[in-house]
Amino acid sequence: MKNRLEELRKQRGIKQEDLANALEVSRQTIGSLENGRYNPSIQLAFKIARYFNMSIEEIFIYEED
């Protein structure tokens, strides 16, 4: 699954560490999400969407294999 997390974070001038703190996850989790090495739980996906005031579908792009 692809996502726009890095793009959205950088547009808003937010550091990985600050985003991680706001979402109550590690900075490594944010890095893994941005690099596509980790798919978030549905709970984390909702937290991210709420943080950016967007829908999950606007941030995460599901691609079938």
CHARMM-style PDB file with segment names, atoms N, HN, CA, C and O in Angstrom:
ATOM      1  N   MET     1       0.847  -1.172   0.000  1.00  0.00      PROA
ATOM      2  CA  MET     1       0.000   0.000   0.000  1.00  0.00      PROA
ATOM      3  C   MET     1       0.893   1.236   0.000  1.00  0.00      PROA
ATOM      4  O   MET     1       1.828   1.347   0.793  1.00  0.00      PROA
ATOM      5  N   LYS     2       0.591   2.143  -0.888  1.00  0.00      PROA
ATOM      6  HN  LYS     2      -0.169   2.053  -1.532  1.00  0.00      PROA
ATOM      7  CA  LYS     2       1.337   3.398  -0.941  1.00  0.00      PROA
ATOM      8  C   LYS     2       0.641   4.433  -0.066  1.00  0.00      PROA
ATOM      9  O   LYS     2      -0.525   4.285   0.301  1.00  0.00      PROA
ATOM     10  N   ASN     3       1.395   5.490   0.259  1.00  0.00      PROA
ATOM     11  HN  ASN     3       2.342   5.610  -0.039  1.00  0.00      PROA
ATOM     12  CA  ASN     3       0.788   6.559   1.048  1.00  0.00      PROA
ATOM     13  C   ASN     3       1.457   7.890   0.723  1.00  0.00      PROA
ATOM     14  O   ASN     3       2.527   7.937   0.116  1.00  0.00      PROA
ATOM     15  N   ARG     4       0.810   8.951   1.137  1.00  0.00      PROA
ATOM     16  HN  ARG     4      -0.059   8.913   1.630  1.00  0.00      PROA
ATOM     17  CA  ARG     4       1.289  10.316   0.901  1.00  0.00      PROA
ATOM     18  C   ARG     4       1.836  10.940   2.174  1.00  0.00      PROA
ATOM     19  O   ARG     4       1.959  12.161   2.265  1.00  0.00      PROA
ATOM     20  N   LEU     5       2.164  10.115   3.151  1.00  0.00      PROA
ATOM     21  HN  LEU     5       2.065   9.123   3.077  1.00  0.00      PROA
ATOM     22  CA  LEU     5       2.543  10.622   4.464  1.00  0.00      PROA
ATOM     23  C   LEU     5       3.737  11.573   4.400  1.00  0.00      PROA
ATOM     24  O   LEU     5       3.685  12.670   4.958  1.00  0.00      PROA
ATOM     25  N   GLU     6       4.799  11.167   3.733  1.00  0.00      PROA
ATOM     26  HN  GLU     6       4.841  10.277   3.280  1.00  0.00      PROA
ATOM     27  CA  GLU     6       5.987  12.026   3.660  1.00  0.00      PROA
ATOM     28  C   GLU     6       5.661  13.349   2.965  1.00  0.00      PROA
ATOM     29  O   GLU     6       6.062  14.415   3.431  1.00  0.00      PROA
ATOM     30  N   GLU     7       4.944  13.274   1.866  1.00  0.00      PROA
ATOM     31  HN  GLU     7       4.619  12.407   1.487  1.00  0.00      PROA
ATOM     32  CA  GLU     7       4.552  14.478   1.123  1.00  0.00      PROA
ATOM     33  C   GLU     7       3.745  15.431   2.008  1.00  0.00      PROA
ATOM     34  O   GLU     7       4.023  16.630   2.052  1.00  0.00      PROA
ATOM     35  N   LEU     8       2.756  14.899   2.705  1.00  0.00      PROA
ATOM     36  HN  LEU     8       2.530  13.925   2.669  1.00  0.00      PROA
ATOM     37  CA  LEU     8       1.902  15.730   3.559  1.00  0.00      PROA
ATOM     38  C   LEU     8       2.678  16.313   4.728  1.00  0.00      PROA
ATOM     39  O   LEU     8       2.496  17.475   5.092  1.00  0.00      PROA
ATOM     40  N   ARG     9       3.535  15.506   5.305  1.00  0.00      PROA
ATOM     41  HN  ARG     9       3.683  14.562   5.010  1.00  0.00      PROA
ATOM     42  CA  ARG     9       4.333  15.958   6.452  1.00  0.00      PROA
ATOM     43  C   ARG     9       5.263  17.094   6.042  1.00  0.00      PROA
ATOM     44  O   ARG     9       5.357  18.108   6.733  1.00  0.00      PROA
ATOM     45  N   LYS    10       5.948  16.920   4.915  1.00  0.00      PROA
ATOM     46  HN  LYS    10       5.872  16.097   4.353  1.00  0.00      PROA
ATOM     47  CA  LYS    10       6.894  17.939   4.452  1.00  0.00      PROA
ATOM     48  C   LYS    10       6.185  19.217   4.019  1.00  0.00      PROA
ATOM     49  O   LYS    10       6.695  20.313   4.253  1.00  0.00      PROA
ATOM     50  N   GLN    11       5.013  19.093   3.389  1.00  0.00      PROA
ATOM     51  HN  GLN    11       4.599  18.203   3.199  1.00  0.00      PROA
ATOM     52  CA  GLN    11       4.242  20.279   2.988  1.00  0.00      PROA
ATOM     53  C   GLN    11       3.926  21.163   4.184  1.00  0.00      PROA
ATOM     54  O   GLN    11       3.861  22.387   4.073  1.00  0.00      PROA
ATOM     55  N   ARG    12       3.734  20.526   5.317  1.00  0.00      PROA
ATOM     56  HN  ARG    12       3.787  19.532   5.407  1.00  0.00      PROA
ATOM     57  CA  ARG    12       3.359  21.253   6.529  1.00  0.00      PROA
ATOM     58  C   ARG    12       4.549  21.578   7.422  1.00  0.00      PROA
ATOM     59  O   ARG    12       4.380  22.160   8.493  1.00  0.00      PROA
ATOM     60  N   GLY    13       5.755  21.204   6.988  1.00  0.00      PROA
ATOM     61  HN  GLY    13       5.892  20.731   6.118  1.00  0.00      PROA
ATOM     62  CA  GLY    13       6.959  21.511   7.752  1.00  0.00      PROA
ATOM     63  C   GLY    13       7.048  20.769   9.074  1.00  0.00      PROA
ATOM     64  O   GLY    13       7.574  21.294  10.055  1.00  0.00      PROA
ATOM     65  N   ILE    14       6.536  19.553   9.097  1.00  0.00      PROA
ATOM     66  HN  ILE    14       6.109  19.126   8.300  1.00  0.00      PROA
ATOM     67  CA  ILE    14       6.519  18.755  10.328  1.00  0.00      PROA
ATOM     68  C   ILE    14       7.666  17.754  10.293  1.00  0.00      PROA
ATOM     69  O   ILE    14       7.871  17.077   9.285  1.00  0.00      PROA
ATOM     70  N   LYS    15       8.405  17.657  11.375  1.00  0.00      PROA
ATOM     71  HN  LYS    15       8.239  18.207  12.194  1.00  0.00      PROA
ATOM     72  CA  LYS    15       9.485  16.679  11.483  1.00  0.00      PROA
ATOM     73  C   LYS    15       8.898  15.308  11.808  1.00  0.00      PROA
ATOM     74  O   LYS    15       7.831  15.201  12.414  1.00  0.00      PROA
ATOM     75  N   GLN    16       9.610  14.267  11.396  1.00  0.00      PROA
ATOM     76  HN  GLN    16      10.476  14.354  10.903  1.00  0.00      PROA
ATOM     77  CA  GLN    16       9.169  12.903  11.706  1.00  0.00      PROA
ATOM     78  C   GLN    16       8.958  12.725  13.207  1.00  0.00      PROA
ATOM     79  O   GLN    16       7.970  12.129  13.636  1.00  0.00      PROA
ATOM     80  N   GLU    17       9.880  13.238  13.990  1.00  0.00      PROA
ATOM     81  HN  GLU    17      10.683  13.722  13.642  1.00  0.00      PROA
ATOM     82  CA  GLU    17       9.809  13.101  15.449  1.00  0.00      PROA
ATOM     83  C   GLU    17       8.544  13.753  16.010  1.00  0.00      PROA
ATOM     84  O   GLU    17       7.886  13.193  16.886  1.00  0.00      PROA
ATOM     85  N   ASP    18       8.213  14.932  15.502  1.00  0.00      PROA
ATOM     86  HN  ASP    18       8.748  15.387  14.791  1.00  0.00      PROA
ATOM     87  CA  ASP    18       7.021  15.638  15.984  1.00  0.00      PROA
ATOM     88  C   ASP    18       5.738  14.898  15.599  1.00  0.00      PROA
ATOM     89  O   ASP    18       4.804  14.805  16.396  1.00  0.00      PROA
ATOM     90  N   LEU    19       5.703  14.380  14.385  1.00  0.00      PROA
ATOM     91  HN  LEU    19       6.462  14.455  13.738  1.00  0.00      PROA
ATOM     92  CA  LEU    19       4.541  13.606  13.954  1.00  0.00      PROA
ATOM     93  C   LEU    19       4.411  12.339  14.791  1.00  0.00      PROA
ATOM     94  O   LEU    19       3.316  11.978  15.222  1.00  0.00      PROA
ATOM     95  N   ALA    20       5.528  11.675  15.015  1.00  0.00      PROA
ATOM     96  HN  ALA    20       6.418  11.969  14.665  1.00  0.00      PROA
ATOM     97  CA  ALA    20       5.529  10.460  15.829  1.00  0.00      PROA
ATOM     98  C   ALA    20       4.983  10.742  17.227  1.00  0.00      PROA
ATOM     99  O   ALA    20       4.161   9.983  17.740  1.00  0.00      PROA
ATOM    100  N   ASN    21       5.432  11.817  17.833  1.00  0.00      PROA
ATOM    101  HN  ASN    21       6.099  12.434  17.416  1.00  0.00      PROA
ATOM    102  CA  ASN    21       4.951  12.180  19.171  1.00  0.00      PROA
ATOM    103  C   ASN    21       3.446  12.451  19.167  1.00  0.00      PROA
ATOM    104  O   ASN    21       2.733  12.023  20.075  1.00  0.00      PROA
ATOM    105  N   ALA    22       2.974  13.151  18.161  1.00  0.00      PROA
ATOM    106  HN  ALA    22       3.553  13.499  17.423  1.00  0.00      PROA
ATOM    107  CA  ALA    22       1.545  13.474  18.076  1.00  0.00      PROA
ATOM    108  C   ALA    22       0.694  12.215  17.906  1.00  0.00      PROA
ATOM    109  O   ALA    22      -0.433  12.145  18.395  1.00  0.00      PROA
ATOM    110  N   LEU    23       1.250  11.224  17.206  1.00  0.00      PROA
ATOM    111  HN  LEU    23       2.166  11.281  16.809  1.00  0.00      PROA
ATOM    112  CA  LEU    23       0.505   9.989  16.941  1.00  0.00      PROA
ATOM    113  C   LEU    23       0.795   8.894  17.962  1.00  0.00      PROA
ATOM    114  O   LEU    23       0.215   7.809  17.909  1.00  0.00      PROA
ATOM    115  N   GLU    24       1.702   9.196  18.892  1.00  0.00      PROA
ATOM    116  HN  GLU    24       2.173  10.077  18.935  1.00  0.00      PROA
ATOM    117  CA  GLU    24       2.100   8.246  19.936  1.00  0.00      PROA
ATOM    118  C   GLU    24       2.703   6.968  19.359  1.00  0.00      PROA
ATOM    119  O   GLU    24       2.372   5.860  19.780  1.00  0.00      PROA
ATOM    120  N   VAL    25       3.601   7.150  18.379  1.00  0.00      PROA
ATOM    121  HN  VAL    25       3.870   8.050  18.037  1.00  0.00      PROA
ATOM    122  CA  VAL    25       4.378   6.049  17.807  1.00  0.00      PROA
ATOM    123  C   VAL    25       5.842   6.490  17.772  1.00  0.00      PROA
ATOM    124  O   VAL    25       6.154   7.637  18.088  1.00  0.00      PROA
ATOM    125  N   SER    26       6.727   5.589  17.392  1.00  0.00      PROA
ATOM    126  HN  SER    26       6.473   4.656  17.135  1.00  0.00      PROA
ATOM    127  CA  SER    26       8.143   5.938  17.309  1.00  0.00      PROA
ATOM    128  C   SER    26       8.452   6.652  15.993  1.00  0.00      PROA
ATOM    129  O   SER    26       7.703   6.545  15.023  1.00  0.00      PROA
ATOM    130  N   ARG    27       9.560   7.376  15.979  1.00  0.00      PROA
ATOM    131  HN  ARG    27      10.169   7.463  16.767  1.00  0.00      PROA
ATOM    132  CA  ARG    27      10.014   8.013  14.739  1.00  0.00      PROA
ATOM    133  C   ARG    27      10.304   6.946  13.698  1.00  0.00      PROA
ATOM    134  O   ARG    27      10.083   7.165  12.507  1.00  0.00      PROA
ATOM    135  N   GLN    28      10.802   5.786  14.138  1.00  0.00      PROA
ATOM    136  HN  GLN    28      10.982   5.608  15.106  1.00  0.00      PROA
ATOM    137  CA  GLN    28      11.102   4.686  13.222  1.00  0.00      PROA
ATOM    138  C   GLN    28       9.831   4.192  12.523  1.00  0.00      PROA
ATOM    139  O   GLN    28       9.865   3.812  11.353  1.00  0.00      PROA
ATOM    140  N   THR    29       8.723   4.203  13.247  1.00  0.00      PROA
ATOM    141  HN  THR    29       8.695   4.512  14.198  1.00  0.00      PROA
ATOM    142  CA  THR    29       7.448   3.800  12.640  1.00  0.00      PROA
ATOM    143  C   THR    29       7.071   4.761  11.525  1.00  0.00      PROA
ATOM    144  O   THR    29       6.628   4.332  10.460  1.00  0.00      PROA
ATOM    145  N   ILE    30       7.242   6.052  11.759  1.00  0.00      PROA
ATOM    146  HN  ILE    30       7.602   6.400  12.625  1.00  0.00      PROA
ATOM    147  CA  ILE    30       6.936   7.049  10.723  1.00  0.00      PROA
ATOM    148  C   ILE    30       7.834   6.821   9.512  1.00  0.00      PROA
ATOM    149  O   ILE    30       7.359   6.840   8.377  1.00  0.00      PROA
ATOM    150  N   GLY    31       9.127   6.608   9.744  1.00  0.00      PROA
ATOM    151  HN  GLY    31       9.512   6.593  10.667  1.00  0.00      PROA
ATOM    152  CA  GLY    31      10.050   6.348   8.642  1.00  0.00      PROA
ATOM    153  C   GLY    31       9.664   5.108   7.853  1.00  0.00      PROA
ATOM    154  O   GLY    31       9.717   5.108   6.624  1.00  0.00      PROA
ATOM    155  N   SER    32       9.280   4.061   8.550  1.00  0.00      PROA
ATOM    156  HN  SER    32       9.237   4.061   9.550  1.00  0.00      PROA
ATOM    157  CA  SER    32       8.875   2.817   7.883  1.00  0.00      PROA
ATOM    158  C   SER    32       7.592   3.004   7.080  1.00  0.00      PROA
ATOM    159  O   SER    32       7.455   2.458   5.985  1.00  0.00      PROA
ATOM    160  N   LEU    33       6.666   3.766   7.618  1.00  0.00      PROA
ATOM    161  HN  LEU    33       6.777   4.209   8.508  1.00  0.00      PROA
ATOM    162  CA  LEU    33       5.434   4.068   6.881  1.00  0.00      PROA
ATOM    163  C   LEU    33       5.754   4.843   5.606  1.00  0.00      PROA
ATOM    164  O   LEU    33       5.251   4.523   4.530  1.00  0.00      PROA
ATOM    165  N   GLU    34       6.594   5.861   5.740  1.00  0.00      PROA
ATOM    166  HN  GLU    34       7.003   6.122   6.615  1.00  0.00      PROA
ATOM    167  CA  GLU    34       6.934   6.705   4.588  1.00  0.00      PROA
ATOM    168  C   GLU    34       7.667   5.925   3.511  1.00  0.00      PROA
ATOM    169  O   GLU    34       7.517   6.217   2.325  1.00  0.00      PROA
ATOM    170  N   ASN    35       8.453   4.942   3.907  1.00  0.00      PROA
ATOM    171  HN  ASN    35       8.574   4.705   4.871  1.00  0.00      PROA
ATOM    172  CA  ASN    35       9.222   4.152   2.945  1.00  0.00      PROA
ATOM    173  C   ASN    35       8.474   2.927   2.440  1.00  0.00      PROA
ATOM    174  O   ASN    35       9.014   2.150   1.652  1.00  0.00      PROA
ATOM    175  N   GLY    36       7.244   2.753   2.885  1.00  0.00      PROA
ATOM    176  HN  GLY    36       6.806   3.384   3.524  1.00  0.00      PROA
ATOM    177  CA  GLY    36       6.437   1.635   2.416  1.00  0.00      PROA
ATOM    178  C   GLY    36       6.823   0.288   2.986  1.00  0.00      PROA
ATOM    179  O   GLY    36       6.428  -0.748   2.453  1.00  0.00      PROA
ATOM    180  N   ARG    37       7.598   0.289   4.071  1.00  0.00      PROA
ATOM    181  HN  ARG    37       7.919   1.132   4.504  1.00  0.00      PROA
ATOM    182  CA  ARG    37       8.018  -0.971   4.687  1.00  0.00      PROA
ATOM    183  C   ARG    37       7.022  -1.460   5.726  1.00  0.00      PROA
ATOM    184  O   ARG    37       7.159  -2.565   6.250  1.00  0.00      PROA
ATOM    185  N   TYR    38       6.022  -0.644   6.025  1.00  0.00      PROA
ATOM    186  HN  TYR    38       5.910   0.254   5.599  1.00  0.00      PROA
ATOM    187  CA  TYR    38       5.082  -0.972   7.099  1.00  0.00      PROA
ATOM    188  C   TYR    38       3.705  -0.429   6.745  1.00  0.00      PROA
ATOM    189  O   TYR    38       3.567   0.729   6.350  1.00  0.00      PROA
ATOM    190  N   ASN    39       2.695  -1.268   6.887  1.00  0.00      PROA
ATOM    191  HN  ASN    39       2.807  -2.209   7.207  1.00  0.00      PROA
ATOM    192  CA  ASN    39       1.318  -0.823   6.710  1.00  0.00      PROA
ATOM    193  C   ASN    39       0.716  -0.586   8.089  1.00  0.00      PROA
ATOM    194  O   ASN    39       0.856  -1.424   8.980  1.00  0.00      PROA
ATOM    195  N   PRO    40       0.056   0.539   8.271  1.00  0.00      PROA
ATOM    196  CA  PRO    40      -0.460   0.864   9.602  1.00  0.00      PROA
ATOM    197  C   PRO    40      -1.667   0.014   9.978  1.00  0.00      PROA
ATOM    198  O   PRO    40      -2.377  -0.506   9.118  1.00  0.00      PROA
ATOM    199  N   SER    41      -1.878  -0.112  11.265  1.00  0.00      PROA
ATOM    200  HN  SER    41      -1.301   0.311  11.964  1.00  0.00      PROA
ATOM    201  CA  SER    41      -3.127  -0.704  11.744  1.00  0.00      PROA
ATOM    202  C   SER    41      -4.252   0.250  11.362  1.00  0.00      PROA
ATOM    203  O   SER    41      -4.008   1.417  11.054  1.00  0.00      PROA
ATOM    204  N   ILE    42      -5.464  -0.243  11.383  1.00  0.00      PROA
ATOM    205  HN  ILE    42      -5.662  -1.190  11.633  1.00  0.00      PROA
ATOM    206  CA  ILE    42      -6.593   0.631  11.059  1.00  0.00      PROA
ATOM    207  C   ILE    42      -6.689   1.768  12.072  1.00  0.00      PROA
ATOM    208  O   ILE    42      -7.067   2.886  11.720  1.00  0.00      PROA
ATOM    209  N   GLN    43      -6.351   1.486  13.319  1.00  0.00      PROA
ATOM    210  HN  GLN    43      -6.045   0.578  13.605  1.00  0.00      PROA
ATOM    211  CA  GLN    43      -6.380   2.520  14.361  1.00  0.00      PROA
ATOM    212  C   GLN    43      -5.370   3.625  14.048  1.00  0.00      PROA
ATOM    213  O   GLN    43      -5.691   4.808  14.159  1.00  0.00      PROA
ATOM    214  N   LEU    44      -4.155   3.244  13.659  1.00  0.00      PROA
ATOM    215  HN  LEU    44      -3.895   2.282  13.569  1.00  0.00      PROA
ATOM    216  CA  LEU    44      -3.138   4.240  13.327  1.00  0.00      PROA
ATOM    217  C   LEU    44      -3.517   4.997  12.060  1.00  0.00      PROA
ATOM    218  O   LEU    44      -3.295   6.205  11.977  1.00  0.00      PROA
ATOM    219  N   ALA    45      -4.082   4.313  11.078  1.00  0.00      PROA
ATOM    220  HN  ALA    45      -4.263   3.332  11.146  1.00  0.00      PROA
ATOM    221  CA  ALA    45      -4.517   4.989   9.851  1.00  0.00      PROA
ATOM    222  C   ALA    45      -5.552   6.072  10.170  1.00  0.00      PROA
ATOM    223  O   ALA    45      -5.510   7.163   9.601  1.00  0.00      PROA
ATOM    224  N   PHE    46      -6.480   5.766  11.079  1.00  0.00      PROA
ATOM    225  HN  PHE    46      -6.515   4.879  11.541  1.00  0.00      PROA
ATOM    226  CA  PHE    46      -7.474   6.768  11.486  1.00  0.00      PROA
ATOM    227  C   PHE    46      -6.812   7.934  12.213  1.00  0.00      PROA
ATOM    228  O   PHE    46      -7.179   9.088  11.991  1.00  0.00      PROA
ATOM    229  N   LYS    47      -5.843   7.646  13.079  1.00  0.00      PROA
ATOM    230  HN  LYS    47      -5.545   6.708  13.259  1.00  0.00      PROA
ATOM    231  CA  LYS    47      -5.136   8.720  13.796  1.00  0.00      PROA
ATOM    232  C   LYS    47      -4.431   9.650  12.812  1.00  0.00      PROA
ATOM    233  O   LYS    47      -4.485  10.872  12.947  1.00  0.00      PROA
ATOM    234  N   ILE    48      -3.773   9.055  11.823  1.00  0.00      PROA
ATOM    235  HN  ILE    48      -3.729   8.062  11.713  1.00  0.00      PROA
ATOM    236  CA  ILE    48      -3.061   9.844  10.814  1.00  0.00      PROA
ATOM    237  C   ILE    48      -4.050  10.702  10.033  1.00  0.00      PROA
ATOM    238  O   ILE    48      -3.808  11.889   9.818  1.00  0.00      PROA
ATOM    239  N   ALA    49      -5.152  10.112   9.614  1.00  0.00      PROA
ATOM    240  HN  ALA    49      -5.348   9.147   9.789  1.00  0.00      PROA
ATOM    241  CA  ALA    49      -6.161  10.852   8.851  1.00  0.00      PROA
ATOM    242  C   ALA    49      -6.716  12.015   9.666  1.00  0.00      PROA
ATOM    243  O   ALA    49      -6.885  13.117   9.146  1.00  0.00      PROA
ATOM    244  N   ARG    50      -6.996  11.773  10.926  1.00  0.00      PROA
ATOM    245  HN  ARG    50      -6.859  10.877  11.349  1.00  0.00      PROA
ATOM    246  CA  ARG    50      -7.508  12.850  11.788  1.00  0.00      PROA
ATOM    247  C   ARG    50      -6.463  13.943  11.974  1.00  0.00      PROA
ATOM    248  O   ARG    50      -6.791  15.130  11.958  1.00  0.00      PROA
ATOM    249  N   TYR    51      -5.213  13.547  12.148  1.00  0.00      PROA
ATOM    250  HN  TYR    51      -4.947  12.584  12.161  1.00  0.00      PROA
ATOM    251  CA  TYR    51      -4.134  14.518  12.346  1.00  0.00      PROA
ATOM    252  C   TYR    51      -4.070  15.489  11.162  1.00  0.00      PROA
ATOM    253  O   TYR    51      -3.932  16.698  11.351  1.00  0.00      PROA
ATOM    254  N   PHE    52      -4.170  14.951   9.941  1.00  0.00      PROA
ATOM    255  HN  PHE    52      -4.282  13.970   9.788  1.00  0.00      PROA
ATOM    256  CA  PHE    52      -4.076  15.779   8.742  1.00  0.00      PROA
ATOM    257  C   PHE    52      -5.439  16.311   8.290  1.00  0.00      PROA
ATOM    258  O   PHE    52      -5.528  17.009   7.280  1.00  0.00      PROA
ATOM    259  N   ASN    53      -6.505  15.981   9.040  1.00  0.00      PROA
ATOM    260  HN  ASN    53      -6.433  15.414   9.860  1.00  0.00      PROA
ATOM    261  CA  ASN    53      -7.857  16.414   8.690  1.00  0.00      PROA
ATOM    262  C   ASN    53      -8.220  15.989   7.266  1.00  0.00      PROA
ATOM    263  O   ASN    53      -8.731  16.776   6.471  1.00  0.00      PROA
ATOM    264  N   MET    54      -7.940  14.728   6.977  1.00  0.00      PROA
ATOM    265  HN  MET    54      -7.525  14.088   7.623  1.00  0.00      PROA
ATOM    266  CA  MET    54      -8.205  14.153   5.664  1.00  0.00      PROA
ATOM    267  C   MET    54      -8.841  12.782   5.865  1.00  0.00      PROA
ATOM    268  O   MET    54      -8.863  12.249   6.975  1.00  0.00      PROA
ATOM    269  N   SER    55      -9.357  12.224   4.777  1.00  0.00      PROA
ATOM    270  HN  SER    55      -9.339  12.657   3.876  1.00  0.00      PROA
ATOM    271  CA  SER    55      -9.874  10.858   4.858  1.00  0.00      PROA
ATOM    272  C   SER    55      -8.706   9.879   4.702  1.00  0.00      PROA
ATOM    273  O   SER    55      -7.651  10.229   4.172  1.00  0.00      PROA
ATOM    274  N   ILE    56      -8.913   8.670   5.165  1.00  0.00      PROA
ATOM    275  HN  ILE    56      -9.769   8.385   5.595  1.00  0.00      PROA
ATOM    276  CA  ILE    56      -7.883   7.634   5.011  1.00  0.00      PROA
ATOM    277  C   ILE    56      -7.549   7.453   3.534  1.00  0.00      PROA
ATOM    278  O   ILE    56      -6.383   7.302   3.170  1.00  0.00      PROA
ATOM    279  N   GLU    57      -8.578   7.468   2.685  1.00  0.00      PROA
ATOM    280  HN  GLU    57      -9.525   7.590   2.981  1.00  0.00      PROA
ATOM    281  CA  GLU    57      -8.377   7.252   1.250  1.00  0.00      PROA
ATOM    282  C   GLU    57      -7.551   8.352   0.590  1.00  0.00      PROA
ATOM    283  O   GLU    57      -6.924   8.118  -0.443  1.00  0.00      PROA
ATOM    284  N   GLU    58      -7.546   9.538   1.170  1.00  0.00      PROA
ATOM    285  HN  GLU    58      -8.055   9.728   2.009  1.00  0.00      PROA
ATOM    286  CA  GLU    58      -6.743  10.631   0.621  1.00  0.00      PROA
ATOM    287  C   GLU    58      -5.263  10.470   0.962  1.00  0.00      PROA
ATOM    288  O   GLU    58      -4.409  11.068   0.307  1.00  0.00      PROA
ATOM    289  N   ILE    59      -4.957   9.677   1.967  1.00  0.00      PROA
ATOM    290  HN  ILE    59      -5.651   9.191   2.498  1.00  0.00      PROA
ATOM    291  CA  ILE    59      -3.579   9.495   2.419  1.00  0.00      PROA
ATOM    292  C   ILE    59      -3.000   8.162   1.960  1.00  0.00      PROA
ATOM    293  O   ILE    59      -1.849   8.085   1.530  1.00  0.00      PROA
ATOM    294  N   PHE    60      -3.816   7.115   2.059  1.00  0.00      PROA
ATOM    295  HN  PHE    60      -4.751   7.178   2.408  1.00  0.00      PROA
ATOM    296  CA  PHE    60      -3.348   5.767   1.739  1.00  0.00      PROA
ATOM    297  C   PHE    60      -3.966   5.283   0.437  1.00  0.00      PROA
ATOM    298  O   PHE    60      -5.176   5.386   0.232  1.00  0.00      PROA
ATOM    299  N   ILE    61      -3.118   4.752  -0.441  1.00  0.00      PROA
ATOM    300  HN  ILE    61      -2.136   4.668  -0.275  1.00  0.00      PROA
ATOM    301  CA  ILE    61      -3.551   4.280  -1.746  1.00  0.00      PROA
ATOM    302  C   ILE    61      -3.373   2.773  -1.791  1.00  0.00      PROA
ATOM    303  O   ILE    61      -2.251   2.267  -1.783  1.00  0.00      PROA
ATOM    304  N   TYR    62      -4.494   2.062  -1.839  1.00  0.00      PROA
ATOM    305  HN  TYR    62      -5.406   2.473  -1.846  1.00  0.00      PROA
ATOM    306  CA  TYR    62      -4.449   0.601  -1.872  1.00  0.00      PROA
ATOM    307  C   TYR    62      -4.215   0.138  -3.297  1.00  0.00      PROA
ATOM    308  O   TYR    62      -4.907   0.561  -4.223  1.00  0.00      PROA
ATOM    309  N   GLU    63      -3.232  -0.736  -3.463  1.00  0.00      PROA
ATOM    310  HN  GLU    63      -2.670  -1.080  -2.711  1.00  0.00      PROA
ATOM    311  CA  GLU    63      -2.944  -1.320  -4.772  1.00  0.00      PROA
ATOM    312  C   GLU    63      -3.007  -2.828  -4.648  1.00  0.00      PROA
ATOM    313  O   GLU    63      -2.311  -3.419  -3.823  1.00  0.00      PROA
ATOM    314  N   GLU    64      -3.841  -3.451  -5.467  1.00  0.00      PROA
ATOM    315  HN  GLU    64      -4.407  -2.970  -6.137  1.00  0.00      PROA
ATOM    316  CA  GLU    64      -3.915  -4.906  -5.446  1.00  0.00      PROA
ATOM    317  C   GLU    64      -2.668  -5.469  -6.100  1.00  0.00      PROA
ATOM    318  O   GLU    64      -2.133  -4.899  -7.051  1.00  0.00      PROA
ATOM    319  N   ASP    65      -2.215  -6.601  -5.570  1.00  0.00      PROA
ATOM    320  HN  ASP    65      -2.650  -7.063  -4.797  1.00  0.00      PROA
ATOM    321  CA  ASP    65      -1.001  -7.236  -6.125  1.00  0.00      PROA
ATOM    322  C   ASP    65      -1.259  -7.881  -7.456  1.00  0.00      PROA
ATOM    323  OT1 ASP    65      -0.347  -8.455  -8.051  1.00  0.00      PROA
TER     324      ASP     65
END
